């Protein structure tokens, strides 16, 4: 399925959002009129889309690597033992 204009705007936003002094969630709300949660859901879907990869492979791969690091950290972190 072809990328929508909003899909392309989301990928473009991910390339440059840190240039603004405003927090990311505020920028998302102002620019896309979406909650941060809904935005993240859309972005997660885009990361698996071949059209998104073709549109901006650097951003998509960077975000996929970040997601994979977070997953590994969550599942590989040592359990904290109760010392009491």
Backbone torsions as a table, in degrees:
resi	resn	phi	psi	omega
1	UNK	NA	136.9	-177.8
2	UNK	-69.8	149.1	177.2
3	UNK	-68.4	142.1	174.3
4	UNK	-84.6	169.8	176.0
5	UNK	-59.9	-41.1	179.4
6	UNK	-63.7	-39.4	177.5
7	UNK	-59.0	-46.1	179.1
8	UNK	-64.2	-39.0	178.4
9	UNK	-64.7	-37.5	177.8
10	UNK	-63.8	-45.9	178.5
11	UNK	-64.3	-39.8	176.7
12	UNK	-62.9	-42.2	178.5
13	UNK	-60.6	-42.9	-179.4
14	UNK	-64.1	-22.6	178.9
15	UNK	-75.4	-25.9	-169.7
16	UNK	-137.7	7.8	-171.5
17	UNK	-58.7	-30.4	-175.5
18	UNK	-73.5	-9.2	177.6
19	UNK	-69.8	-19.6	-178.5
20	UNK	-92.2	144.7	178.5
21	UNK	-74.3	-15.8	-178.7
22	UNK	-74.2	147.4	176.0
23	UNK	-60.4	150.8	-176.1
24	UNK	-58.3	-43.5	-178.1
25	UNK	-63.8	-33.4	177.3
26	UNK	-69.1	-42.6	178.0
27	UNK	-61.9	-41.1	179.3
28	UNK	-60.7	-47.4	-179.6
29	UNK	-62.3	-44.9	-178.5
30	UNK	-68.6	-43.0	-173.3
31	UNK	-81.8	-40.5	-173.2
32	UNK	-110.7	-9.8	-175.8
33	UNK	55.6	43.9	178.6
34	UNK	-128.0	151.7	171.1
35	UNK	-72.1	160.0	178.3
36	UNK	-61.9	-34.7	179.6
37	UNK	-65.8	-48.0	-179.9
38	UNK	-64.8	-40.1	177.2
39	UNK	-58.5	-46.4	-179.4
40	UNK	-62.8	-37.2	177.0
41	UNK	-62.1	-45.0	178.8
42	UNK	-64.2	-42.3	179.9
43	UNK	-63.7	-41.6	178.7
44	UNK	-59.9	-41.4	177.2
45	UNK	-64.2	-41.3	179.8
46	UNK	-62.7	-33.3	-177.6
47	UNK	-65.3	-15.9	178.7
48	UNK	-104.8	4.2	-175.4
49	UNK	-94.1	125.8	179.7
50	UNK	-63.1	-33.5	178.5
51	UNK	-65.4	-38.9	177.5
52	UNK	-65.1	-41.1	177.8
53	UNK	-62.1	-40.6	179.2
54	UNK	-68.5	-35.5	-178.0
55	UNK	-70.0	-45.8	-178.1
56	UNK	-149.0	78.6	-175.5
57	UNK	-62.9	-31.9	-179.3
58	UNK	-66.1	-45.7	179.7
59	UNK	-66.2	-45.7	-177.9
60	UNK	-62.2	-45.7	179.5
61	UNK	-64.5	-40.6	178.7
62	UNK	-60.2	-45.7	-179.6
63	UNK	-68.1	-35.6	176.1
64	UNK	-64.5	-41.5	177.8
65	UNK	-63.8	-42.9	178.3
66	UNK	-60.7	-43.7	179.8
67	UNK	-62.2	-43.4	-179.8
68	UNK	-65.3	-39.4	177.1
69	UNK	-62.7	-42.1	178.8
70	UNK	-64.1	-41.5	178.4
71	UNK	-62.0	-47.2	-180.0
72	UNK	-61.0	-43.6	-179.4
73	UNK	-61.5	-37.5	-179.0
74	UNK	-68.6	-40.5	-175.0
75	UNK	-91.6	-20.5	-176.7
76	UNK	-103.3	-5.4	-178.6
77	UNK	-68.5	139.0	-179.5
78	UNK	-66.4	143.7	178.3
79	UNK	-69.4	138.5	177.3
80	UNK	-83.4	121.5	-178.0
81	UNK	-87.4	145.5	176.7
82	UNK	-77.5	122.0	-176.2
83	UNK	-93.6	4.8	-178.6
84	UNK	-86.7	NA	NA
